[in-house]
């Protein structure tokens, strides 16, 4: 059966999307490099994706309407293509979007009119229009917003959270044009119970960065509280237990050895790049990063003391 959806990038972002699409009855084609496709064919989720997709879930997908291949030819036969390439922080802390660029070039060479292209990878505000759009237009000879639809939708995944599985988590969408937004909304409307329309791609991109930075900053706060409470001989866990009984104005976070998750901590690195207003650095995000980066060494030191 011909695929209706192409997921470009079969990692922690792409595989949950593919699973949701297959569950919704959408024939799905997954594209990635040969080594990853080989592992998937053997029923093995890629490293780093195990929490998002179990081996048994992957096997059920493979016996259903999901196929994975390193051959990009089928990218030109789908109605919707979603780029889920992983992004990381480079050595200089700037975002490394080479995976997105590679995926876009691969797709552009086979892009046909009326296709809906959606980016889900964590990127800085403006990347959909300033980075992805030119690659797609130059490689295909088509024009975004006229010949094909283009939109951004931040991935919202919390592996293992049974209260908010994929279909129960609202999906934010920002299209290049109103028609682009509605095309993307029609696709995600088959996967989720609620679609939220942003004003455009930049707003949708910034949603992701705000969400992850909010978590980053609050984890840094409770990590600093953990150090303070240890020095004062105060039971932080009891403090949190009592504080979270407040029914408004407080959300409990727990301390730990830094920040985890497939978009953290690289996401806050995207905020200052390249759209930071001169003279207005995002100091709070930077301070949170410093606090969280110190926590692994602090935890090791505490553990060594206990031993």
C-alpha positions, 0 to 999 in steps of 0.5 A, a space after each residue: 500500500 502506498 504511503 500517505 505520510 513520510 517521517 524523515 528521521 526515525 529517532 526519539 521524535 520521528 518514531 512516536 509520530 510514526 507510531 501515532 500515524 499507524 495507530 490512526 490508520 495512516 500508511 507511513 514511510 520512514 526514511 533514515 540512514 541505512 544503519 538505523 533502518 537495518 536496526 529497525 528492521 530487526 525490531 530494535 529501537 535506535 539508541 536513545 529512542 527506547 523510552 519513546 518506543 518499545 521493541 514490541 511496539 516497533 514490531 507491531 508497527 512493522 507488521 502494520 502499515 509502517 515501512 522504513 527505508 534508506 531509499 528516498 524515492 518514496 518521499 516524492 509519492 506522499 501527501 505529507 512529509 514531516 522532518 524529525 531530524 535530531 538537533 544538538 548543541 555544537 562545540 561552541 554551544 550554537 545549535 547544530 542543524 546539519 541534520 535538518 539541512 540534510 533531511 531538507 535537501 533529501 526531501 527537496 529533490 523529490 518534493 512535488 506540488 501540493 505536498 504538506 511539509 512540516 518541521 518538528 525538530 527543535 530549532 531557533 525562531 525563524 529557522 522554518 522560513 530562513 533555513 528550511 524554506 530556501 532549501 526546499 524551494 531551491 531544490 524543488 523549483 517550487 514555491 512554499 505557500 503557493 505550490 506546497 504547504 510549509 509549517 512548523 509544529 513543536 514535538 511534545 513528547 513525554 515517554 512513559 506518561 500514560 496521562 498524556 499520550 500522543 493523542 491527548 496532547 494538544 498539537 501547536 501548528 504555525 503555517 507559512 500561510 493560513 492555508 499552510 496552517 489548515 493543511 497541517 491542522 488537517 493532518 494532525 487532526 487525525 492524530 490528536 484530540 486538539 490542534 492549536 493554531 499559532 500565528 505563524 512558524 516563528 510563534 510555533 518555534 518559540 513555543 517549544 523554546 519557551 516550554 523547554 526553557 521554563 522547565 530548564 529554569 525551574 529545575 535549576 531553581 530546585 537544584 539550587 534549593 537542594 544545595 542550600 537545604 543540604 547546607 542548612 540541614 533542611 529536608 527539601 523533599 518535605 519542603 516540596 511536599 508541603 509547598 505543592 499543596 498550594 492550589 495556585 501559583 506553584 508547580 513542583 519540580 524535583 532536584 536531580 543531576 541536571 536536565 534530561 529529555 530528548 530536547 534538553 539541555 540543547 534547546 535553551 542554547 537556541 534562544 540566543 541564536 541568532 535572534 537575540 536582541 543586542 543588549 538583552 541577553 537571556 541571562 536567566 536561561 544562561 544562569 539556569 544552564 550553569 546551575 544544571 551543568 554543575 549538578 552532575 559533579 555535585 551529585 558525585 561529590 555527595 555520593 562519594 561522601 556517603 560512601 
